[in-house]
Amino acid sequence: MALRRFVIEVGMGVDQHGQDNTRAAEKAVQDAIHRSCLCGLREVAGLKNPDDIFVEVLIGCPNPESVDKERVLKSLPLGQKKIEVRQGGLLGKTLFVPELGDKTDELIVANAIVTVWVP
């Protein structure tokens, strides 16, 4: 089955306390998809079932091996999902507040590219 790109969105997520790459990645995906209205799935692409779309997620974060991919994919409300996590994003300095779960004074920035494909 040939696939066509329908939409590409980019997002950024920050985990300011807790140093959780997965949480930053979740926020990046949520940031990307909250700007997209996929009304064209039915009106333009003619899809009857929105779960027939394919959603590709590319995450860049400082510690890719620590990302829980299944948890990040749960941020997507529909479709057949695929994820790749690479080295990227940023580490920066923030306040060290142990009561908020901090292990260090670093904040984590993750980036996401979400691509929706239609048959």
C-alpha positions as CSV (number, residue, x, y, z in Angstrom):
1,M,0.0,0.0,0.0
2,A,1.4,3.4,-1.0
3,L,1.4,6.0,1.7
4,R,1.3,9.8,1.3
5,R,2.4,12.3,3.8
6,F,-0.6,14.2,5.1
7,V,0.9,16.5,7.8
8,I,4.2,17.1,9.5
9,E,4.3,18.9,12.9
10,V,7.2,19.8,15.1
11,G,7.1,20.2,18.9
12,M,9.2,20.9,21.9
13,G,8.9,19.5,25.5
14,V,10.7,20.4,28.7
15,D,11.0,18.5,31.9
16,Q,12.1,21.2,34.2
17,H,12.2,19.0,37.4
18,G,12.9,15.4,37.6
19,Q,15.3,14.9,34.7
20,D,12.8,12.6,32.9
21,N,13.6,12.3,29.1
22,T,10.3,10.4,28.6
23,R,8.2,13.2,30.1
24,A,10.0,15.8,28.0
25,A,9.4,13.6,24.9
26,E,5.7,13.2,25.8
27,K,5.4,17.0,26.1
28,A,7.1,17.4,22.7
29,V,4.6,15.1,21.0
30,Q,1.7,16.8,22.7
31,D,3.1,20.2,21.6
32,A,3.3,19.0,18.0
33,I,-0.2,17.5,17.8
34,H,-2.2,20.1,19.6
35,R,-1.8,22.4,16.6
36,S,-3.2,19.9,14.1
37,C,-6.8,19.5,13.1
38,L,-7.0,16.5,10.9
39,C,-10.4,17.2,9.4
40,G,-8.9,16.5,6.0
41,L,-8.6,12.8,6.9
42,R,-12.2,12.3,5.9
43,E,-12.8,15.4,3.8
44,V,-9.7,15.2,1.6
45,A,-8.2,11.8,2.0
46,G,-11.5,10.0,2.2
47,L,-10.6,7.8,5.2
48,K,-13.5,6.1,6.9
49,N,-11.6,5.0,9.9
50,P,-9.1,7.4,11.5
51,D,-7.1,4.5,12.8
52,D,-6.1,3.7,9.2
53,I,-3.5,6.5,9.4
54,F,0.2,5.9,10.1
55,V,1.9,8.1,12.6
56,E,5.7,8.4,12.7
57,V,7.4,10.0,15.7
58,L,11.0,11.1,15.8
59,I,12.3,12.3,19.1
60,G,15.6,14.0,19.9
61,C,16.6,14.1,23.5
62,P,19.8,14.0,25.6
63,N,19.4,10.4,26.9
64,P,17.5,8.5,24.2
65,E,18.1,5.1,25.8
66,S,16.1,6.2,28.9
67,V,12.9,7.0,26.9
68,D,9.9,4.7,27.4
69,K,8.7,4.6,23.8
70,E,5.3,3.0,24.6
71,R,4.5,5.8,27.1
72,V,5.4,8.4,24.5
73,L,3.2,6.8,21.8
74,K,0.2,6.9,24.2
75,S,0.3,10.7,23.6
76,L,-1.1,10.0,20.2
77,P,-4.9,9.5,20.1
78,L,-5.2,7.4,17.0
79,G,-3.5,5.6,14.2
80,Q,-0.8,2.9,13.7
81,K,2.2,4.3,15.5
82,K,6.0,4.0,15.1
83,I,8.7,5.8,17.1
84,E,12.4,6.4,16.8
85,V,14.4,8.1,19.5
86,R,17.8,9.7,18.8
87,Q,20.4,11.7,20.6
88,G,19.4,15.4,20.5
89,G,17.6,18.0,22.5
90,L,19.3,20.0,25.2
91,L,20.4,20.0,28.8
92,G,20.2,23.3,30.6
93,K,20.4,24.5,34.2
94,T,17.4,25.2,36.4
95,L,16.7,25.3,40.1
96,F,17.5,22.2,42.2
97,V,14.4,21.4,44.1
98,P,14.5,17.9,45.6
99,E,10.8,18.2,46.7
100,L,9.9,18.3,43.0
101,G,11.8,15.1,42.2
102,D,15.1,16.7,41.1
103,K,18.2,14.6,41.1
104,T,20.3,17.4,39.6
105,D,20.0,21.0,38.6
106,E,19.4,20.1,34.9
107,L,16.4,20.6,32.8
108,I,15.7,18.4,29.7
109,V,14.5,19.6,26.4
110,A,13.2,17.1,23.8
111,N,12.1,17.8,20.3
112,A,9.6,15.8,18.3
113,I,8.7,15.5,14.6
114,V,5.3,13.9,14.1
115,T,4.4,12.8,10.6
116,V,1.0,11.6,9.6
117,W,0.7,9.3,6.6
118,V,-2.4,8.2,4.8
119,P,-3.0,5.3,2.4
